[in-house]
Amino acid sequence: MSIAVCPGSFDPITLGHLDIVRRANRLFDVVVVGVARNAAKNALLTADQRVDLVRAAVADDPETADVRVDVVPGLLVDFCREAGAAAVVKGLRGGADFDGEHPMALMNRHLSGVETIFLPAEQRYAHVASSLVKDIARHGGPIDDLVPSAAAEAVRSAMAHRA
């Protein structure tokens, strides 16, 4: 049985993230979405909120309803080892994403032997980034066509509480 982990901070989960999870689920027997706590990022949503939003999003899609979602409590390689994953699946929107992801892929393989599979973003999602979604929402712009509806509501609510 082949197992893959799709990691990310998912702050918030976007339709681009869901596309990568859906495509990974076609390639592997089991997919686990790992919601990371990234100390380098100033998260808008709590880890619990992000896990709940990812779980709701994958449950709403028949192609991802069997995907597991868990918090990554520490190193991704330890999470992969515990999940029995042979691969990490990451989406790439462009060269800048590759430049950031490549050293992490090499380090993860160095530490544990886990391979990283890069999937190019679907063209219609290549411009969608969680940071851009938050920036648009911060200025009252529309985000409903970029994220699942529950995520849009959560982002708007979190922005209202920060104001």
Secondary structure as GFF3:
##gff-version 3
##sequence-region A 1 163
A	DSSP	beta_strand	3	8	.	.	.	ID=ss1
A	DSSP	alpha_helix	15	27	.	.	.	ID=ss2
A	DSSP	beta_strand	30	36	.	.	.	ID=ss3
A	DSSP	alpha_helix	47	59	.	.	.	ID=ss4
A	DSSP	beta_strand	68	72	.	.	.	ID=ss5
A	DSSP	alpha_helix	76	83	.	.	.	ID=ss6
A	DSSP	beta_strand	87	92	.	.	.	ID=ss7
A	DSSP	alpha_helix	95	112	.	.	.	ID=ss8
A	DSSP	beta_strand	115	120	.	.	.	ID=ss9
A	DSSP	three_ten_helix	123	125	.	.	.	ID=ss10
A	DSSP	alpha_helix	130	138	.	.	.	ID=ss11
A	DSSP	alpha_helix	149	162	.	.	.	ID=ss12
###
